[in-house]
Amino acid sequence: MEALRNPIILGSVGIYMAVCIGFGVWAMSRTRSTRDFFMAGRDIGAIVAGLAVFSSTLSGFGFVGGPGLVYSMGMSSMWMVVCASIGFCLSFFLLAKRLRLFAEARDTISLPDAVGARYGSETTRLLTAIAILLGVMGYLATQILAMATVLQSILERTELVGSISLITCVVISGAVLVFYCVTGGIIASVYTDVVQGSVMVVAALLVFLTALYTVDGGAAGAVQIIMRDDPEAIGPWGTLGMLGCLSWYFMFALGGAGQPHVVTKFMMNKKVADARRVLPVAVGSFMLAALLWISIGMAMRALVLDGVHPELSNADAAASEFLQAYAHPILAGVVFAGLFAAIMSTADGFLNIGAAALVHDIPVALRGRSLSNELRSARIATLGIAVAAALFALYSHYQNERLVALLGAFGWGTFGAALVPTVAIGFNWKRATAKAANTAIVASLVVNFAIELLDVDIPFGIHGGTIALLVSITLFFGISLLSPPPELAPDIEAVMDV
């Protein structure tokens, strides 16, 4: 069996990519309108919705970036995992029922649609769409870079190819991704989430047990090995420090309610009452799958420090190195297939909301109607966004040597700072005004991108997205309270009274 390890892994990934192409073709026959392409016909059940929400959050960010962060920073990234679970609960409490009611009242097909209806402002719709587009670049680049990194690791271990460049792997994985997304839209994504979400949870549990078995002494042995090398890494704050971890806590707990690829799925439920059943599925699945994030990172760091495994050239290789060297070949193949499944699903979600912003929201805000032949335009826009994100991923990797998880954190912070005040707070507070929402979005984008592009070194490891979120929330409350109370449309007021 061990001699067949690489063929089994490569075959599993190849079969999954073929399945993706098949799902894309199947979903294309069911995608007849932009409502189908962007909202899955607003006809998905609670189990599918819960797994779709969970898969959208973990994805390549958690399966590749998470172990890489634990490997390089110790326990610091625990504050991402734990707080993301809190963010699920907060997002559902604030938005699940309300967004679904907005979708029913105004027949919305995107988050900016709902925002425009809530504030009665095309400017707010436009700025929300722009914020989504900018955030999509960072987060979608995370998925593409994660997929290419894993594919490169797999191919280089086979006898079929020798050395293969990351650029080539980006092209290969990107081509499958684009076909999957362009043909099937969001339908292809949400209906594969049932299988892939289940696979991810089971595989994560098995990998967790494997990681404990691989290191002498199990979890306690791994902790002792890491502690001898760097006691700070295994402490509650890791190497990032207390303030840096607390900034992640704030951004990932509260910022979860501003992730459009997640909250948009609240509008896809078949029934409004489904929200109460979606939350346990999403949170439970996420918490179990996150065991892979923690266990692989700790196990690989301990194995390297103990001299069992050579030092990694890149922390993002922690997951793929562990699976290929220590997991059972069949388990490794299943996990790699599940990893690609998670990445594909999340990338489809990002491409979907980005395409909606380009062909529907921005044109409606600027000229009162969307582009002609909206479905065809959405597919063209999907291709364009994928190419742009792939280029951004390669730039971030080669110019800044950015880890997958840190690139994902930038995307998360961009979404959270721009949309938490406007959506999570504004959809629950009648006093919120369009002027406050517009100012908060613009200010958050300026702060976030200024910190990123100017490479501002914030003391104590505090994340730039947290600073941007604090600024946007402060401006949102201040301007709303200083402005006259807004007049809400009767149907919007009725929804907010529920």
C-alpha positions as CSV (number, residue, x, y, z in Angstrom):
1,M,0.0,0.0,0.0
2,E,2.8,2.4,0.9
3,A,4.4,2.0,-2.6
4,L,1.1,3.2,-4.1
5,R,0.8,6.3,-1.8
6,N,1.5,8.9,-4.5
7,P,-0.7,7.3,-7.2
8,I,-3.6,6.9,-4.7
9,I,-3.3,10.6,-3.6
10,L,-3.0,11.8,-7.2
11,G,-5.8,9.6,-8.3
12,S,-8.1,10.9,-5.5
13,V,-7.5,14.5,-6.5
14,G,-7.9,13.6,-10.2
15,I,-11.2,11.9,-9.5
16,Y,-12.4,14.8,-7.5
17,M,-11.6,17.3,-10.2
18,A,-13.4,15.1,-12.7
19,V,-16.4,15.1,-10.3
20,C,-16.2,18.9,-10.1
21,I,-16.4,19.1,-13.9
22,G,-19.4,16.7,-13.9
23,F,-21.2,18.8,-11.2
24,G,-20.6,21.9,-13.3
25,V,-22.2,20.3,-16.3
26,W,-25.1,19.0,-14.2
27,A,-25.6,22.4,-12.5
28,M,-25.5,24.2,-15.9
29,S,-28.7,22.5,-16.9
30,R,-30.4,23.8,-13.7
31,T,-29.0,27.3,-14.1
32,R,-31.5,29.2,-16.2
33,S,-31.5,32.7,-14.7
34,T,-29.3,35.0,-12.6
35,R,-31.4,34.0,-9.5
36,D,-30.3,30.4,-10.1
37,F,-26.7,31.5,-10.7
38,F,-26.4,33.7,-7.7
39,M,-29.0,32.4,-5.2
40,A,-29.4,28.7,-6.2
41,G,-33.1,29.5,-6.9
42,R,-33.5,30.3,-3.1
43,D,-34.5,26.7,-2.7
44,I,-31.8,24.9,-0.5
45,G,-32.6,23.0,2.7
46,A,-31.1,23.4,6.2
47,I,-28.5,20.6,6.0
48,V,-27.2,21.9,2.6
49,A,-27.1,25.5,3.9
50,G,-25.3,24.5,7.1
51,L,-22.6,22.6,5.3
52,A,-22.3,25.3,2.7
53,V,-21.8,28.0,5.4
54,F,-19.2,25.8,7.2
55,S,-17.3,24.9,4.0
56,S,-17.2,28.5,3.0
57,T,-15.5,29.5,6.2
58,L,-12.9,26.8,6.6
59,S,-11.7,26.0,3.1
60,G,-8.1,26.5,2.1
61,F,-7.8,29.2,4.7
62,G,-8.1,26.5,7.4
63,F,-6.9,23.4,5.7
64,V,-3.6,24.9,4.4
65,G,-3.2,28.2,6.1
66,G,-4.3,27.1,9.6
67,P,-1.6,24.3,10.1
68,G,0.9,26.7,8.6
69,L,0.2,29.3,11.2
70,V,0.3,26.8,14.1
71,Y,3.6,25.5,12.7
72,S,5.1,29.0,12.5
73,M,3.4,30.9,15.3
74,G,2.4,28.3,17.9
75,M,-0.9,28.7,19.6
76,S,-1.6,32.3,18.3
77,S,-4.0,31.1,15.6
78,M,-6.2,29.3,18.1
79,W,-7.7,32.7,18.5
80,M,-8.8,32.5,14.9
81,V,-10.4,29.1,15.3
82,V,-12.3,29.6,18.5
83,C,-13.5,33.1,17.6
84,A,-14.7,32.0,14.2
85,S,-17.1,29.6,16.0
86,I,-18.3,32.6,18.1
87,G,-18.7,34.6,14.9
88,F,-21.0,31.9,13.4
89,C,-23.4,32.3,16.4
90,L,-23.3,36.0,16.2
91,S,-23.9,36.1,12.5
92,F,-26.9,33.8,12.7
93,F,-28.4,35.8,15.6
94,L,-28.0,39.1,13.9
95,L,-28.7,38.3,10.2
96,A,-30.0,34.8,9.4
97,K,-33.7,35.5,9.7
98,R,-33.5,39.1,8.7
99,L,-31.6,38.6,5.5
100,R,-34.0,35.9,4.4
101,L,-37.0,38.2,5.1
102,F,-35.3,40.9,3.0
103,A,-34.9,38.5,0.2
104,E,-38.6,37.6,0.4
105,A,-39.7,41.2,0.6
106,R,-37.6,42.6,-2.2
107,D,-36.6,39.5,-4.2
108,T,-32.9,40.3,-3.7
109,I,-30.2,38.2,-5.5
110,S,-27.2,39.7,-3.8
111,L,-26.1,41.3,-0.5
112,P,-25.7,44.8,-2.1
113,D,-29.3,44.3,-3.3
114,A,-30.4,43.9,0.3
115,V,-28.2,46.8,1.5
116,G,-29.6,49.1,-1.2
117,A,-33.2,48.2,-0.1
118,R,-32.4,48.7,3.6
119,Y,-30.9,52.2,3.3
120,G,-32.8,53.3,0.2
121,S,-29.5,54.4,-1.3
122,E,-27.9,53.5,-4.6
123,T,-24.6,55.0,-3.3
124,T,-24.6,52.5,-0.4
125,R,-25.3,49.7,-2.8
126,L,-22.4,50.8,-5.0
127,L,-19.9,51.1,-2.1
128,T,-21.0,47.7,-0.7
129,A,-20.4,46.1,-4.1
130,I,-16.9,47.8,-4.4
131,A,-16.0,46.6,-0.9
132,I,-17.0,43.1,-1.9
133,L,-15.0,43.2,-5.1
134,L,-11.8,44.4,-3.2
135,G,-12.2,41.8,-0.5
136,V,-12.8,39.0,-3.0
137,M,-9.4,39.7,-4.5
138,G,-7.6,38.9,-1.2
139,Y,-9.7,36.0,-0.1
140,L,-10.1,34.4,-3.5
141,A,-6.3,34.7,-4.0
142,T,-6.0,32.7,-0.7
143,Q,-8.0,29.8,-2.2
144,I,-6.1,29.8,-5.5
145,L,-2.7,29.9,-3.7
146,A,-3.7,27.1,-1.3
147,M,-4.9,24.9,-4.1
148,A,-1.8,25.5,-6.2
149,T,0.5,24.9,-3.2
150,V,-1.0,21.6,-2.5
151,L,-1.2,20.5,-6.1
152,Q,2.5,21.4,-6.5
153,S,3.4,19.3,-3.5
154,I,1.5,16.3,-4.8
155,L,2.8,16.4,-8.4
156,E,6.4,16.8,-7.3
157,R,6.2,13.6,-5.3
158,T,5.1,11.5,-8.3
159,E,7.2,10.1,-11.0
160,L,5.1,11.7,-13.7
161,V,6.8,15.1,-13.3
162,G,9.9,16.4,-11.8
163,S,10.0,19.9,-10.6
164,I,6.9,21.9,-11.4
165,S,6.4,25.6,-10.9
166,L,3.8,27.2,-8.7
167,I,2.6,29.2,-11.7
168,T,1.9,26.0,-13.7
169,C,-0.1,24.7,-10.7
170,V,-2.1,27.9,-10.5
171,V,-3.0,27.5,-14.2
172,I,-4.0,23.9,-13.8
173,S,-6.1,24.3,-10.7
174,G,-7.5,27.6,-11.9
175,A,-8.7,26.1,-15.2
176,V,-10.8,23.4,-13.3
177,L,-12.1,26.1,-10.9
178,V,-13.2,28.4,-13.6
179,F,-15.0,25.6,-15.5
180,Y,-16.8,24.5,-12.4
181,C,-17.9,28.0,-11.4
182,V,-18.7,29.4,-14.9
183,T,-21.0,26.5,-15.8
184,G,-22.8,25.8,-12.6
185,G,-22.7,29.0,-10.6
186,I,-23.6,28.8,-6.9
187,I,-25.8,25.7,-7.5
188,A,-22.7,23.6,-8.3
189,S,-21.2,24.8,-5.0
190,V,-24.0,24.3,-2.5
191,Y,-25.0,20.9,-3.7
192,T,-21.5,19.5,-3.5
193,D,-21.1,20.9,0.0
194,V,-23.2,18.0,1.4
195,V,-20.7,15.4,0.3
196,Q,-17.6,17.4,0.8
197,G,-18.6,18.8,4.2
198,S,-19.2,15.3,5.5
199,V,-15.9,14.1,4.1
200,M,-14.1,17.1,5.7
201,V,-15.5,16.4,9.1
202,V,-14.7,12.7,9.1
203,A,-11.3,13.2,7.6
204,A,-10.4,15.9,10.1
205,L,-11.2,13.5,13.0
206,L,-9.1,10.7,11.5
207,V,-6.2,13.1,10.8
208,F,-6.4,14.4,14.4
209,L,-6.0,10.8,15.7
210,T,-3.2,10.1,13.2
211,A,-1.4,13.3,14.4
212,L,-1.6,12.2,18.0
213,Y,-0.3,8.7,17.1
214,T,2.6,10.0,15.0
215,V,4.3,12.0,17.7
216,D,5.8,10.1,20.6
217,G,3.7,10.7,23.7
218,G,0.8,12.1,21.7
219,A,-0.4,15.7,22.3
220,A,1.5,15.9,25.6
221,G,4.7,14.8,23.9
222,A,4.3,17.4,21.1
223,V,3.7,20.1,23.7
224,Q,6.9,19.1,25.6
225,I,9.0,19.1,22.4
226,I,7.7,22.5,21.3
227,M,8.1,23.9,24.9
228,R,11.7,22.9,25.1
229,D,12.4,24.8,21.9
230,D,10.2,27.9,22.5
231,P,8.0,28.0,25.6
232,E,6.2,31.1,24.3
233,A,5.0,29.2,21.2
234,I,2.9,26.8,23.3
235,G,1.6,29.4,25.6
236,P,-2.0,30.9,25.3
237,W,-0.8,33.8,23.1
238,G,1.8,32.0,21.0
239,T,4.6,34.0,19.5
240,L,2.2,36.8,18.3
241,G,1.6,38.1,21.9
242,M,-1.5,39.0,23.8
243,L,-2.7,42.2,22.0
244,G,-2.1,40.6,18.6
245,C,-4.2,37.6,19.5
246,L,-7.0,39.8,21.0
247,S,-7.1,41.8,17.8
248,W,-7.7,38.5,16.0
249,Y,-10.3,37.6,18.5
250,F,-12.2,40.9,17.8
251,M,-11.8,40.6,14.0
252,F,-12.8,37.0,13.7
253,A,-15.6,37.0,16.3
254,L,-17.4,40.2,15.2
255,G,-16.0,40.3,11.7
256,G,-17.7,37.0,10.9
257,A,-21.0,38.8,10.5
258,G,-19.5,40.9,7.7
259,Q,-18.4,38.0,5.4
260,P,-20.5,38.2,2.3
261,H,-19.7,34.7,1.0
262,V,-21.2,33.4,4.3
263,V,-24.1,35.7,5.0
264,T,-25.3,35.7,1.4
265,K,-26.2,32.0,1.9
266,F,-28.7,33.1,4.6
267,M,-30.8,34.3,1.7
268,M,-30.8,31.0,-0.1
269,N,-32.9,28.9,2.4
270,K,-36.1,27.4,1.2
271,K,-37.8,28.5,4.5
272,V,-37.2,31.4,6.9
273,A,-37.6,28.9,9.8
274,D,-34.6,26.9,8.5
275,A,-32.2,29.3,10.1
276,R,-32.5,27.6,13.6
277,R,-31.5,24.3,12.1
278,V,-28.7,25.6,9.9
279,L,-26.6,27.0,12.9
280,P,-26.0,23.7,14.7
281,V,-24.9,22.0,11.5
282,A,-22.5,24.8,10.6
283,V,-21.0,25.3,14.0
284,G,-20.7,21.6,14.9
285,S,-19.1,20.8,11.5
286,F,-16.6,23.7,11.8
287,M,-15.5,22.8,15.3
288,L,-14.8,19.2,14.4
289,A,-13.0,20.1,11.1
290,A,-10.9,22.6,12.9
291,L,-9.2,19.8,14.7
292,L,-7.1,19.3,11.5
293,W,-6.0,23.0,11.7
294,I,-4.5,22.5,15.2
295,S,-3.3,18.9,15.2
296,I,-1.3,19.0,12.0
297,G,0.5,22.3,12.8
298,M,1.5,21.0,16.3
299,A,2.5,17.6,15.1
300,M,4.7,18.9,12.2
301,R,6.4,21.4,14.4
302,A,7.2,18.7,17.0
303,L,8.4,16.2,14.3
304,V,10.7,18.8,12.8
305,L,12.1,19.9,16.2
306,D,12.6,16.2,17.2
307,G,14.6,15.6,14.0
308,V,12.1,13.1,12.6
309,H,11.2,15.4,9.7
310,P,13.4,17.9,7.8
311,E,12.7,21.6,8.3
312,L,9.9,22.9,6.0
313,S,10.9,25.4,3.3
314,N,7.4,27.0,3.7
315,A,5.1,26.8,6.6
316,D,2.1,26.4,4.2
317,A,3.5,23.0,3.3
318,A,2.8,21.6,6.8
319,A,-0.5,20.0,5.9
320,S,0.6,18.4,2.6
321,E,3.9,17.2,4.0
322,F,2.2,15.6,7.0
323,L,-0.4,13.9,4.9
324,Q,2.0,12.5,2.4
325,A,4.6,11.4,4.9
326,Y,2.6,10.1,7.9
327,A,-1.1,9.5,7.1
328,H,-2.4,6.3,5.6
329,P,-2.4,6.6,1.8
330,I,-6.2,6.2,1.5
331,L,-6.8,8.7,4.3
332,A,-4.3,11.1,2.7
333,G,-6.1,10.8,-0.7
334,V,-9.5,11.4,0.9
335,V,-8.2,14.4,2.9
336,F,-6.6,15.9,-0.2
337,A,-9.8,15.4,-2.2
338,G,-11.7,17.0,0.7
339,L,-9.3,19.9,0.7
340,F,-9.8,20.6,-3.0
341,A,-13.5,20.3,-2.4
342,A,-13.5,22.9,0.3
343,I,-11.3,25.2,-1.8
344,M,-13.5,24.8,-4.9
345,S,-16.7,25.5,-2.9
346,T,-15.4,28.6,-1.2
347,A,-13.8,29.9,-4.4
348,D,-17.1,29.5,-6.2
349,G,-18.8,31.5,-3.5
350,F,-16.3,34.3,-3.9
351,L,-16.4,34.3,-7.7
352,N,-20.2,34.3,-7.4
353,I,-20.5,37.4,-5.2
354,G,-17.8,39.2,-7.2
355,A,-19.5,38.5,-10.5
356,A,-22.8,39.7,-9.0
357,A,-21.2,42.9,-7.9
358,L,-19.8,43.5,-11.4
359,V,-22.7,42.6,-13.6
360,H,-25.7,43.4,-11.3
361,D,-25.0,45.6,-8.3
362,I,-22.6,48.2,-9.8
363,P,-24.6,48.7,-13.0
364,V,-27.9,48.9,-11.1
365,A,-26.4,51.5,-8.8
366,L,-24.9,53.6,-11.6
367,R,-27.6,53.4,-14.3
368,G,-30.7,51.8,-12.7
369,R,-30.4,48.4,-14.5
370,S,-28.1,45.5,-14.7
371,L,-26.1,44.5,-17.8
372,S,-27.9,43.0,-20.8
373,N,-28.0,39.2,-20.9
374,E,-27.0,39.1,-17.2
375,L,-26.4,35.4,-17.0
376,R,-23.8,35.4,-19.9
377,S,-22.2,38.5,-18.5
378,A,-22.0,36.8,-15.0
379,R,-20.1,33.9,-16.6
380,I,-17.7,36.3,-18.4
381,A,-17.1,38.3,-15.2
382,T,-16.4,35.1,-13.3
383,L,-13.6,34.3,-15.7
384,G,-12.1,37.8,-15.4
385,I,-12.2,37.8,-11.6
386,A,-10.5,34.4,-11.4
387,V,-7.6,35.5,-13.6
388,A,-7.2,38.8,-11.6
389,A,-7.2,36.9,-8.3
390,A,-4.7,34.3,-9.6
391,L,-2.3,37.1,-10.6
392,F,-2.7,38.7,-7.2
393,A,-2.0,35.4,-5.5
394,L,1.2,34.9,-7.4
395,Y,2.3,38.5,-6.7
396,S,1.6,38.1,-3.0
397,H,3.5,34.9,-2.8
398,Y,6.6,35.9,-4.8
399,Q,6.9,39.6,-3.8
400,N,5.8,39.4,-0.1
401,E,6.2,35.7,0.7
402,R,2.8,35.9,2.2
403,L,1.5,32.8,4.0
404,V,-1.9,31.6,2.9
405,A,-3.6,32.2,6.2
406,L,-2.3,35.8,6.5
407,L,-3.5,36.5,3.0
408,G,-6.9,35.1,4.0
409,A,-6.9,37.2,7.2
410,F,-6.4,40.3,5.0
411,G,-9.5,39.4,3.0
412,W,-11.5,38.6,6.1
413,G,-10.5,42.0,7.6
414,T,-11.5,43.9,4.5
415,F,-14.9,42.3,4.5
416,G,-15.4,42.6,8.2
417,A,-14.4,46.3,8.6
418,A,-16.5,47.4,5.6
419,L,-19.6,45.3,6.2
420,V,-20.1,44.6,9.9
421,P,-21.4,48.2,10.6
422,T,-23.4,48.4,7.4
423,V,-25.0,45.0,7.5
424,A,-24.7,43.3,10.9
425,I,-25.5,46.5,12.9
426,G,-27.5,48.5,10.3
427,F,-30.0,45.6,9.6
428,N,-30.8,45.6,13.3
429,W,-30.8,49.3,14.2
430,K,-33.4,51.6,12.6
431,R,-31.4,54.7,13.5
432,A,-28.6,53.8,11.2
433,T,-28.3,56.1,8.2
434,A,-27.0,55.7,4.6
435,K,-24.5,58.5,5.2
436,A,-23.1,56.6,8.2
437,A,-22.9,53.4,6.2
438,N,-21.2,55.1,3.2
439,T,-18.6,56.8,5.5
440,A,-17.9,53.6,7.4
441,I,-17.3,51.6,4.2
442,V,-15.0,54.2,2.6
443,A,-13.0,54.8,5.8
444,S,-12.5,51.1,6.4
445,L,-11.2,50.5,2.9
446,V,-8.9,53.5,3.1
447,V,-7.5,52.4,6.5
448,N,-7.2,48.7,5.5
449,F,-5.5,49.2,2.2
450,A,-3.2,52.0,3.5
451,I,-1.9,49.7,6.2
452,E,-1.5,46.9,3.7
453,L,0.0,48.8,0.7
454,L,2.3,51.0,2.9
455,D,3.3,48.0,5.0
456,V,2.6,49.9,8.2
457,D,4.1,48.1,11.2
458,I,1.4,48.2,13.9
459,P,2.8,47.7,17.4
460,F,2.2,44.5,19.4
461,G,1.2,42.5,16.3
462,I,-2.3,44.1,16.2
463,H,-4.0,43.2,12.9
464,G,-4.7,46.0,10.4
465,G,-8.2,44.7,9.9
466,T,-9.0,45.2,13.5
467,I,-7.9,48.9,13.4
468,A,-10.1,49.4,10.3
469,L,-13.1,47.7,12.0
470,L,-12.8,49.9,15.1
471,V,-12.6,53.0,12.9
472,S,-15.6,52.0,10.8
473,I,-17.8,51.1,13.8
474,T,-17.0,54.3,15.6
475,L,-17.8,56.4,12.5
476,F,-21.0,54.4,11.9
477,F,-22.4,55.0,15.3
478,G,-21.2,58.6,15.6
479,I,-22.6,59.8,12.2
480,S,-25.9,57.9,12.7
481,L,-26.5,59.5,16.1
482,L,-25.7,63.0,14.9
483,S,-27.9,62.7,11.8
484,P,-31.7,63.0,11.6
485,P,-33.5,59.6,11.9
486,P,-34.0,58.0,8.5
487,E,-37.3,57.3,6.9
488,L,-37.7,53.6,6.1
489,A,-39.9,52.1,3.5
490,P,-43.0,50.4,5.1
491,D,-42.0,46.9,4.1
492,I,-38.4,47.4,5.3
493,E,-39.6,48.7,8.6
494,A,-41.9,45.7,9.0
495,V,-39.0,43.3,8.3
496,M,-36.9,45.1,10.9
497,D,-39.7,44.9,13.5
498,V,-39.7,41.1,13.3
